Amino acid sequence: MKIIAIIPARYASTRFPAKLMHDLEGKSVILRTYEAAKNTNLFDEVFVATDSAEIFDEIVNNGGKAVMSQLKHESGSDRIAEAVAGIEADIVVNVQGDEPFIDKESLERLLEVFKNDEKHHIDLASLMLEIKDEEKIANPNHVKVVVDQSGFALYFSRSVIPYAREKNVGVRYWQHIGVYAFRKAALLDFCNLPQMSLEASEKLEQLRYLEFGKRIKMVETDKLSIGIDTEEDLINARLLWKKLHS
């Protein structure tokens, strides 16, 4: 089973322009992320998929692998699918370009489900983190997921799901962490499927998979990803990098 990682890397960013090319203790954010993915030793190959010649050159000139993608894509899955169409792979893992502090343990758990899935019941897998804080549960920016007894996703929503009409019945709330591992075939199928009303309403691309019968296995993690979305995040990332590498 060949496993590859794709790091989608757009140059433009509304909140923090060109954030992936900013310096993180001597190297760009995107190069740090690429190297972190390589250093997990979980992948047969790692690629950056980008719409930017500057990011492309940054990776290639430092000995990495990159592919150019179209400027516009409707979703992250579309960008990754374009990148992997001509690459031999069985499992494709997306690694966010602005998250250089990769949690290897969670990725190992994610990949393990495919190694045990001999009958290919799983189309894609993703991560979820238990949340107990009521403010986070109610926050539409924290996407929630409900799962069946086998850990397969039933639904994702920005709303509070499930709604606790009855208290003290043991309901747990799960935040979706947007790291995915796809079977390549499921990823390529996605691009040929139309966006339906649920996806359009919630603005959550994973609902397209569910609406068309794809099975998403959710894997529990206790690690929240550390992304760089603002200049403040970058400052904190530099401090964390120094702490981890001192």
Backbone bond lengths (Angstrom), bond angles and torsions (degrees), N, CA, C in turn:
res aa  C-N    CA-C-N  psi(-1)  N-CA   C-N-CA  omega(-1)  CA-C   N-CA-C  phi
1 M - - - 1.474 - - 1.527 109.16 -
2 K 1.313 115.55 118.58 1.465 120.04 -179.51 1.527 109.81 -91.45
3 I 1.332 115.29 125.93 1.465 121.94 -177.74 1.521 108.97 -116.97
4 I 1.325 116.28 125.26 1.464 120.16 177.46 1.526 109.93 -123.98
5 A 1.313 115.12 158.78 1.464 121.27 174.26 1.519 108.99 -114.22
6 I 1.321 115.27 137.81 1.464 121.77 174.16 1.525 107.73 -119.10
7 I 1.313 116.06 129.53 1.462 121.83 178.14 1.524 108.11 -109.26
8 P 1.344 118.55 99.72 1.467 119.43 177.54 1.526 110.07 -69.99
9 A 1.319 116.77 130.62 1.464 120.09 -172.02 1.523 110.57 -138.98
10 R 1.319 115.69 92.28 1.466 120.85 173.91 1.523 109.40 -81.31
11 Y 1.334 115.38 142.39 1.468 118.61 178.97 1.520 110.87 -76.57
12 A 1.336 115.78 -41.64 1.468 119.73 -176.51 1.518 110.20 -74.51
13 S 1.340 114.99 145.52 1.461 121.25 175.49 1.520 107.43 -152.79
14 T 1.323 116.15 124.83 1.458 120.50 -175.15 1.526 111.63 -64.44
15 R 1.320 115.93 -46.46 1.460 119.76 -175.29 1.525 113.10 -80.07
16 F 1.335 116.81 -29.96 1.464 120.00 -174.41 1.523 108.41 -148.03
17 P 1.341 116.97 86.76 1.461 121.40 -175.03 1.528 112.62 -55.63
18 A 1.338 115.43 136.63 1.467 123.43 175.94 1.525 112.85 55.02
19 K 1.329 116.39 32.95 1.472 119.57 -173.90 1.528 112.85 -60.39
20 L 1.344 116.98 -31.57 1.456 119.32 -176.05 1.523 113.42 -70.53
21 M 1.337 116.36 -17.53 1.458 120.15 179.63 1.529 112.63 -98.57
22 H 1.322 117.12 0.59 1.464 119.59 177.11 1.523 110.41 -72.17
23 D 1.323 115.15 155.90 1.457 121.34 -175.32 1.522 112.01 -77.74
24 L 1.324 115.40 133.40 1.460 122.11 172.85 1.524 107.24 -125.41
25 E 1.322 115.04 87.89 1.464 122.43 178.48 1.524 113.06 52.99
26 G 1.338 114.33 54.46 1.464 119.73 171.56 1.515 116.11 100.33
27 K 1.327 117.42 -13.09 1.458 120.99 177.22 1.525 108.78 -139.45
28 S 1.334 116.36 157.62 1.460 119.67 179.77 1.528 110.71 -66.93
29 V 1.326 115.41 158.00 1.460 120.91 178.46 1.525 110.80 -57.76
30 I 1.331 117.16 -43.99 1.469 119.77 -176.97 1.528 111.41 -67.93
31 L 1.312 117.55 -36.03 1.468 119.81 178.17 1.525 110.45 -69.56
32 R 1.333 116.71 -39.66 1.471 120.07 175.58 1.536 110.35 -59.57
33 T 1.319 116.76 -42.32 1.462 120.50 -179.65 1.519 110.97 -65.95
34 Y 1.322 116.04 -43.65 1.471 120.62 178.66 1.526 110.37 -59.20
35 E 1.310 116.46 -47.49 1.460 120.46 -178.08 1.525 111.08 -65.87
36 A 1.341 116.83 -37.02 1.464 120.52 178.46 1.526 110.72 -63.62
37 A 1.340 116.49 -41.09 1.464 120.41 177.93 1.528 110.77 -63.74
38 K 1.332 116.50 -43.26 1.461 120.46 177.92 1.527 111.12 -61.93
39 N 1.323 115.93 -40.95 1.463 120.63 -173.71 1.525 113.60 -72.62
40 T 1.338 117.78 -10.91 1.464 118.76 174.62 1.525 111.55 -69.53
41 N 1.333 115.94 -23.65 1.471 122.19 -176.66 1.530 112.60 59.95
42 L 1.332 116.44 27.38 1.462 121.67 178.90 1.524 112.36 -96.35
43 F 1.338 116.35 -14.20 1.463 120.46 -169.99 1.525 111.75 -118.54
44 D 1.321 114.91 142.64 1.463 119.33 174.94 1.526 110.92 -71.15
45 E 1.337 116.04 -34.38 1.462 121.27 175.58 1.526 109.34 -148.65
46 V 1.341 115.96 152.84 1.465 122.32 176.47 1.525 107.68 -127.82
47 F 1.339 116.21 132.42 1.461 121.83 179.39 1.521 109.58 -128.66
48 V 1.313 116.40 148.03 1.459 122.67 166.22 1.521 107.80 -101.32
49 A 1.330 116.55 129.30 1.470 121.87 176.03 1.517 107.77 -107.96
50 T 1.313 117.50 116.23 1.457 120.54 -171.52 1.520 113.05 -139.19
51 D 1.330 115.29 154.69 1.456 121.73 174.34 1.524 111.10 -97.74
52 S 1.333 116.54 5.94 1.457 121.92 -171.82 1.526 111.70 -116.09
53 A 1.332 115.62 126.40 1.468 119.95 175.89 1.521 110.57 -64.18
54 E 1.334 116.70 -32.62 1.466 120.56 -179.35 1.537 111.04 -66.30
55 I 1.322 116.14 -44.75 1.465 119.66 178.15 1.524 110.33 -68.12
56 F 1.325 116.85 -41.49 1.470 121.45 177.43 1.530 110.14 -54.90
57 D 1.331 116.00 -50.39 1.468 120.61 -178.93 1.528 111.32 -64.90
58 E 1.324 117.27 -36.32 1.458 120.93 179.70 1.529 111.08 -59.86
59 I 1.305 116.69 -41.68 1.461 120.83 -179.56 1.527 111.46 -74.91
60 V 1.315 116.34 -50.87 1.471 120.62 -176.13 1.526 111.40 -64.09
61 N 1.327 117.34 -41.05 1.463 120.52 -178.84 1.521 112.72 -69.08
62 N 1.332 115.88 -13.42 1.470 120.07 176.39 1.533 111.50 -107.87
63 G 1.330 115.40 22.71 1.455 120.80 172.81 1.511 115.45 84.14
64 G 1.335 117.82 10.28 1.453 120.97 -178.41 1.514 113.05 -96.56
65 K 1.332 115.79 -177.97 1.458 122.47 179.74 1.522 109.60 -114.56
66 A 1.324 116.10 133.77 1.461 120.94 -179.35 1.517 109.48 -144.16
67 V 1.334 114.86 152.34 1.467 121.18 175.32 1.518 107.78 -130.39
68 M 1.341 115.56 142.89 1.456 120.52 177.84 1.526 109.18 -85.11
69 S 1.336 115.51 138.84 1.460 120.68 178.04 1.521 109.25 -123.29
70 Q 1.337 115.85 171.11 1.455 120.66 179.03 1.528 110.27 -63.36
71 L 1.324 115.13 158.39 1.458 119.49 179.80 1.523 111.71 -66.54
72 K 1.336 116.67 -38.30 1.458 119.83 -174.81 1.516 111.50 -119.37
73 H 1.330 114.24 133.52 1.453 121.37 172.39 1.516 107.75 -138.44
74 E 1.331 115.82 148.12 1.456 120.01 -179.47 1.525 112.12 -72.55
75 S 1.332 116.71 -27.27 1.465 119.74 -176.38 1.518 109.91 -152.93
76 G 1.336 114.26 167.43 1.454 120.05 176.07 1.516 112.09 -63.68
77 S 1.336 116.37 -36.44 1.476 120.01 178.37 1.524 110.89 -61.31
78 D 1.334 117.11 -39.57 1.465 120.66 179.29 1.526 110.95 -62.00
79 R 1.329 116.27 -42.92 1.466 120.00 -178.75 1.530 110.62 -66.21
80 I 1.320 116.51 -42.08 1.461 120.49 179.69 1.527 110.34 -67.11
81 A 1.329 116.40 -41.82 1.462 120.22 -179.28 1.522 111.29 -61.44
82 E 1.328 116.54 -42.03 1.467 119.50 177.62 1.521 110.38 -59.99
83 A 1.323 115.93 -40.81 1.459 120.54 -176.40 1.527 112.18 -67.67
84 V 1.338 117.31 -36.86 1.468 119.76 -172.82 1.529 113.42 -93.16
85 A 1.326 117.59 -5.12 1.465 120.51 -174.53 1.525 111.92 -52.67
86 G 1.315 117.15 -38.45 1.462 120.48 -177.97 1.511 114.46 -104.40
87 I 1.343 116.96 13.76 1.464 121.37 -178.34 1.528 109.28 -109.83
88 E 1.305 116.86 132.36 1.464 120.74 178.28 1.527 109.45 -71.66
89 A 1.321 116.42 124.49 1.459 120.83 179.46 1.516 109.68 -167.37
90 D 1.323 115.77 152.19 1.464 121.59 172.82 1.524 110.41 -101.57
91 I 1.330 115.94 -44.95 1.463 122.19 -179.45 1.524 108.97 -121.22
92 V 1.325 115.63 133.69 1.473 121.74 179.95 1.524 108.09 -119.88
93 V 1.317 116.06 124.26 1.464 121.42 179.04 1.517 108.84 -109.08
94 N 1.335 116.03 130.57 1.459 118.23 174.56 1.521 109.49 -91.77
95 V 1.306 115.35 132.05 1.467 122.91 176.35 1.521 106.82 -119.38
96 Q 1.321 117.20 125.35 1.459 120.18 -176.90 1.532 110.91 -70.06
97 G 1.329 115.67 133.73 1.459 120.48 -175.86 1.503 114.73 -67.12
98 D 1.339 117.19 -20.23 1.468 120.09 -178.37 1.533 111.76 -102.60
99 E 1.349 116.24 22.47 1.465 120.33 179.48 1.534 109.85 -127.29
100 P 1.341 116.68 78.22 1.475 120.26 -176.13 1.531 114.23 -74.39
101 F 1.344 117.63 -10.83 1.465 120.46 -179.40 1.529 109.02 -97.13
102 I 1.306 115.81 74.32 1.456 121.71 -172.80 1.523 110.75 -73.71
103 D 1.324 115.09 132.71 1.455 121.91 177.97 1.526 108.75 -90.52
104 K 1.326 115.95 97.86 1.468 120.88 -176.30 1.522 111.95 -62.07
105 E 1.324 116.99 -38.41 1.466 120.33 -176.67 1.528 111.49 -60.81
106 S 1.334 117.29 -43.45 1.466 120.53 179.64 1.520 110.99 -66.11
107 L 1.336 117.12 -39.02 1.459 120.13 177.98 1.530 111.02 -64.63
108 E 1.315 116.64 -37.53 1.467 119.91 177.65 1.527 110.75 -62.48
109 R 1.336 116.68 -42.10 1.468 120.67 177.91 1.525 110.74 -62.21
110 L 1.339 115.29 -39.46 1.458 120.84 -178.44 1.525 110.86 -63.88
111 L 1.316 116.25 -43.47 1.461 120.93 -177.69 1.527 111.93 -74.25
112 E 1.325 116.42 -27.72 1.458 120.28 -177.79 1.524 112.09 -61.34
113 V 1.336 117.11 -32.28 1.467 119.21 -177.01 1.534 111.45 -65.38
114 F 1.331 116.75 -30.32 1.467 119.57 178.66 1.529 111.05 -76.61
115 K 1.316 116.22 -33.78 1.462 119.83 179.64 1.527 110.98 -65.83
116 N 1.340 115.84 -26.18 1.465 120.57 179.88 1.531 113.10 -98.76
117 D 1.332 116.84 5.68 1.465 121.92 -173.81 1.531 109.97 -105.12
118 E 1.313 115.83 68.69 1.465 120.48 -173.59 1.524 113.02 -64.65
119 K 1.335 117.04 -29.29 1.470 120.34 -177.69 1.528 113.00 -94.70
120 H 1.329 116.46 7.13 1.467 122.45 176.29 1.541 112.27 57.52
121 H 1.317 116.13 46.19 1.459 120.13 174.57 1.526 111.55 -75.97
122 I 1.321 116.84 -20.74 1.469 121.97 -175.26 1.524 109.77 -99.48
123 D 1.330 116.35 124.07 1.463 121.28 176.05 1.527 111.66 -89.35
124 L 1.309 116.25 -39.39 1.451 121.56 175.53 1.523 108.94 -153.68
125 A 1.322 115.11 161.36 1.459 120.76 -179.90 1.521 108.57 -133.56
126 S 1.335 115.31 152.25 1.457 120.00 -179.90 1.525 108.90 -149.41
127 L 1.321 115.95 176.70 1.462 121.55 -173.91 1.522 111.93 -108.31
128 M 1.323 115.48 151.46 1.465 121.23 174.54 1.524 109.40 -140.84
129 L 1.319 114.31 147.00 1.463 123.21 -176.62 1.513 108.78 -124.71
130 E 1.330 118.10 128.81 1.459 119.99 179.55 1.528 110.09 -68.95
131 I 1.333 115.99 134.44 1.463 121.21 176.41 1.526 108.94 -123.82
132 K 1.337 115.16 140.98 1.458 120.96 -178.30 1.521 112.15 -122.21
133 D 1.323 116.84 -16.81 1.454 121.45 -179.87 1.528 110.09 -71.03
134 E 1.325 117.04 124.09 1.468 120.69 -175.06 1.518 112.32 -63.01
135 E 1.317 116.98 -32.99 1.470 120.05 179.48 1.525 110.61 -66.20
136 K 1.325 117.01 -40.96 1.468 120.56 177.83 1.525 110.80 -67.72
137 I 1.324 116.06 -39.92 1.460 119.93 179.80 1.526 110.95 -61.07
138 A 1.333 116.50 -37.84 1.462 121.39 -177.35 1.527 112.99 -83.23
139 N 1.337 117.65 -16.53 1.462 122.12 -174.64 1.529 110.66 -73.21
140 P 1.349 118.52 119.83 1.475 120.63 -179.33 1.524 113.71 -66.29
141 N 1.333 117.79 -14.88 1.459 120.42 176.52 1.525 112.14 -78.09
142 H 1.329 116.53 -14.43 1.457 121.52 174.36 1.532 107.20 -99.30
143 V 1.320 116.35 103.86 1.459 120.66 -177.62 1.526 109.56 -73.85
144 K 1.324 115.43 130.04 1.465 120.97 -179.91 1.530 110.60 -101.42
145 V 1.329 115.01 155.14 1.462 121.10 177.21 1.521 108.81 -136.14
146 V 1.330 115.92 142.43 1.463 121.15 171.08 1.528 107.42 -115.20
147 V 1.329 115.58 143.99 1.459 120.67 -174.45 1.520 110.97 -127.02
148 D 1.342 115.39 160.59 1.461 119.55 175.89 1.529 109.55 -85.86
149 Q 1.324 116.43 -174.61 1.457 120.62 -175.10 1.535 112.79 -69.29
150 S 1.314 116.77 -14.17 1.466 120.64 177.49 1.526 112.31 -100.31
151 G 1.341 116.30 4.71 1.455 119.96 177.74 1.512 114.95 84.53
152 F 1.340 117.73 13.73 1.461 120.12 176.50 1.526 109.55 -90.02
153 A 1.323 116.18 141.02 1.464 121.39 -177.73 1.521 110.96 -65.44
154 L 1.333 115.63 132.19 1.457 122.07 172.80 1.523 110.76 -95.66
155 Y 1.344 116.13 -39.51 1.468 120.16 -179.44 1.527 109.52 -165.85
156 F 1.320 114.68 151.12 1.455 123.21 173.00 1.527 107.98 -118.08
157 S 1.330 116.86 144.14 1.462 118.60 178.78 1.522 111.30 -157.38
158 R 1.333 113.64 153.94 1.456 119.84 170.55 1.530 110.70 -82.09
159 S 1.311 116.26 -16.35 1.457 121.41 177.29 1.524 109.85 -79.90
160 V 1.332 115.25 172.15 1.458 120.42 177.05 1.529 108.38 -76.62
161 I 1.313 116.06 113.84 1.467 119.96 175.01 1.520 108.77 -132.88
162 P 1.324 118.58 134.10 1.470 125.68 -6.32 1.525 111.57 -75.50
163 Y 1.323 115.37 157.85 1.462 120.11 175.11 1.531 108.67 -78.54
164 A 1.317 116.33 127.34 1.468 120.73 -173.75 1.533 111.07 -88.09
165 R 1.313 115.75 75.48 1.465 119.00 174.87 1.529 110.07 -66.08
166 E 1.316 115.65 -38.79 1.460 121.04 175.44 1.525 108.63 -107.37
167 K 1.316 116.68 128.55 1.460 121.70 179.47 1.528 109.82 -87.87
168 N 1.336 114.71 163.35 1.470 121.35 172.98 1.531 113.50 58.10
169 V 1.339 116.12 41.30 1.466 119.35 175.85 1.538 111.18 -115.31
170 G 1.321 115.65 12.68 1.458 119.55 174.68 1.505 116.20 82.91
171 V 1.321 117.74 20.58 1.462 120.60 178.86 1.525 109.90 -69.41
172 R 1.320 115.06 135.86 1.464 120.53 175.32 1.532 108.43 -113.57
173 Y 1.321 116.08 145.65 1.459 121.59 180.00 1.524 108.87 -110.37
174 W 1.325 114.55 134.15 1.454 120.47 -176.28 1.528 110.63 -121.24
175 Q 1.308 116.09 127.78 1.460 121.77 173.57 1.527 108.54 -90.77
176 H 1.317 115.72 132.87 1.456 120.17 177.83 1.517 110.21 -78.68
177 I 1.317 116.75 127.00 1.466 123.13 174.18 1.526 106.53 -102.20
178 G 1.325 116.56 118.03 1.460 121.10 -167.24 1.509 116.90 -77.87
179 V 1.315 116.89 50.60 1.463 122.04 170.78 1.521 106.64 -106.23
180 Y 1.335 116.70 126.98 1.456 120.89 -175.53 1.526 111.17 -121.00
181 A 1.333 114.13 148.42 1.459 121.12 165.00 1.526 105.99 -122.92
182 F 1.332 116.77 124.82 1.462 122.35 -174.38 1.527 110.51 -113.53
183 R 1.320 116.70 144.99 1.450 117.60 156.85 1.535 105.87 -71.11
184 K 1.316 116.30 135.71 1.465 119.34 -175.02 1.521 111.53 -55.64
185 A 1.331 117.26 -39.29 1.464 120.91 -178.34 1.525 111.24 -62.19
186 A 1.330 117.70 -40.13 1.465 121.29 179.37 1.520 111.17 -66.90
187 L 1.320 115.38 -37.37 1.464 120.22 179.16 1.524 110.88 -65.82
188 L 1.316 117.29 -43.02 1.467 120.54 179.33 1.531 111.26 -69.30
189 D 1.327 116.80 -33.67 1.468 120.50 175.94 1.522 110.78 -60.34
190 F 1.330 116.35 -39.17 1.459 122.10 -175.74 1.531 111.05 -53.34
191 C 1.319 116.22 -42.95 1.470 120.44 -175.22 1.518 113.01 -66.78
192 N 1.329 116.69 -20.24 1.465 120.59 -179.24 1.525 112.95 -97.62
193 L 1.336 116.30 2.38 1.457 120.71 -179.56 1.525 109.82 -101.21
194 P 1.320 118.29 140.45 1.474 120.47 -179.57 1.527 112.00 -76.51
195 Q 1.306 115.35 152.06 1.466 120.37 173.11 1.529 108.55 -72.61
196 M 1.326 116.35 129.90 1.456 121.33 -179.96 1.530 110.35 -106.62
197 S 1.323 115.95 -178.78 1.461 120.78 -170.04 1.523 113.94 -65.18
198 L 1.332 117.51 -36.56 1.466 118.91 -178.70 1.531 110.96 -64.38
199 E 1.320 116.32 -47.42 1.465 120.60 178.10 1.522 110.72 -61.74
200 A 1.320 116.92 -44.07 1.463 121.08 -178.70 1.524 111.35 -64.20
201 S 1.327 116.68 -36.70 1.462 120.86 -178.53 1.521 112.39 -72.02
202 E 1.329 116.29 -48.57 1.470 120.62 -175.98 1.531 112.55 -84.66
203 K 1.335 116.82 -17.64 1.462 121.89 -173.38 1.531 110.15 59.33
204 L 1.326 115.12 47.87 1.462 122.31 179.39 1.528 108.12 -130.92
205 E 1.330 116.71 108.81 1.459 120.17 -174.51 1.521 112.71 -65.48
206 Q 1.335 118.43 -26.04 1.457 120.07 -179.15 1.531 112.55 -63.14
207 L 1.330 116.97 -20.25 1.459 119.85 177.89 1.527 111.63 -68.50
208 R 1.325 117.65 -25.85 1.461 119.68 177.35 1.525 110.43 -63.94
209 Y 1.324 115.60 -40.86 1.466 118.73 176.80 1.526 110.77 -59.03
210 L 1.346 116.48 -46.78 1.460 120.00 -178.31 1.526 111.65 -65.99
211 E 1.337 116.62 -41.34 1.466 119.71 -177.60 1.525 111.96 -62.33
212 F 1.324 116.80 -26.34 1.460 119.85 -179.41 1.531 112.33 -106.76
213 G 1.333 115.54 21.27 1.454 119.82 169.12 1.508 116.96 83.36
214 K 1.329 118.40 10.59 1.462 120.21 176.52 1.533 109.15 -75.53
215 R 1.318 115.79 145.50 1.463 121.19 -177.19 1.523 110.31 -102.25
216 I 1.347 114.81 122.05 1.462 121.50 -177.77 1.527 108.79 -109.45
217 K 1.302 116.30 112.85 1.459 121.71 177.53 1.525 109.01 -85.58
218 M 1.331 116.95 124.07 1.453 121.66 179.88 1.529 110.01 -96.77
219 V 1.309 115.32 136.18 1.463 122.23 -176.42 1.523 108.45 -119.39
220 E 1.311 116.11 127.72 1.461 120.80 -176.93 1.527 110.84 -74.44
221 T 1.330 115.12 138.32 1.456 121.70 173.02 1.523 108.42 -134.59
222 D 1.305 116.98 158.13 1.466 120.47 174.15 1.520 111.06 -113.75
223 K 1.353 114.87 12.33 1.463 120.31 -178.75 1.525 110.29 -111.55
224 L 1.340 116.35 125.96 1.456 121.59 174.93 1.515 108.45 -90.65
225 S 1.321 116.82 130.28 1.458 120.06 -178.21 1.524 111.49 -64.72
226 I 1.330 115.42 150.80 1.464 121.99 -179.67 1.517 108.13 -111.30
227 G 1.321 116.75 105.89 1.452 121.65 -178.65 1.519 112.06 -105.31
228 I 1.327 115.35 165.98 1.463 121.63 178.89 1.518 107.51 -119.00
229 D 1.339 116.05 99.11 1.467 121.72 -177.71 1.522 112.99 -111.79
230 T 1.335 116.65 -16.52 1.464 121.21 -176.76 1.524 109.46 -138.31
231 E 1.335 115.93 169.20 1.467 119.85 176.41 1.523 110.92 -63.39
232 E 1.320 116.74 -34.92 1.469 120.49 177.00 1.527 110.68 -63.46
233 D 1.335 116.50 -40.62 1.458 120.35 176.73 1.526 111.11 -59.58
234 L 1.335 115.97 -39.29 1.460 120.16 -179.17 1.527 110.70 -66.49
235 I 1.311 116.52 -41.06 1.471 120.32 177.37 1.525 110.02 -60.35
236 N 1.331 115.91 -45.68 1.466 120.15 179.14 1.523 111.72 -65.23
237 A 1.349 116.35 -35.67 1.460 120.76 178.65 1.529 110.85 -65.04
238 R 1.328 115.96 -38.74 1.472 119.66 178.13 1.523 110.72 -64.05
239 L 1.328 116.30 -40.39 1.471 120.09 178.52 1.523 110.59 -65.47
240 L 1.323 116.37 -42.42 1.460 120.55 179.85 1.520 110.84 -66.09
241 W 1.335 116.75 -40.09 1.462 120.18 179.98 1.534 110.25 -61.60
242 K 1.326 115.70 -43.57 1.480 119.58 178.34 1.524 111.01 -61.90
243 K 1.326 115.75 -40.79 1.460 120.44 -179.25 1.524 111.11 -64.75
244 L 1.318 116.65 -42.00 1.463 121.06 -176.91 1.523 112.46 -74.93
245 H 1.322 117.42 -23.53 1.456 120.96 -175.14 1.533 113.34 -117.38
246 S 1.315 115.77 19.65 1.479 118.76 179.09 1.523 111.09 -86.39
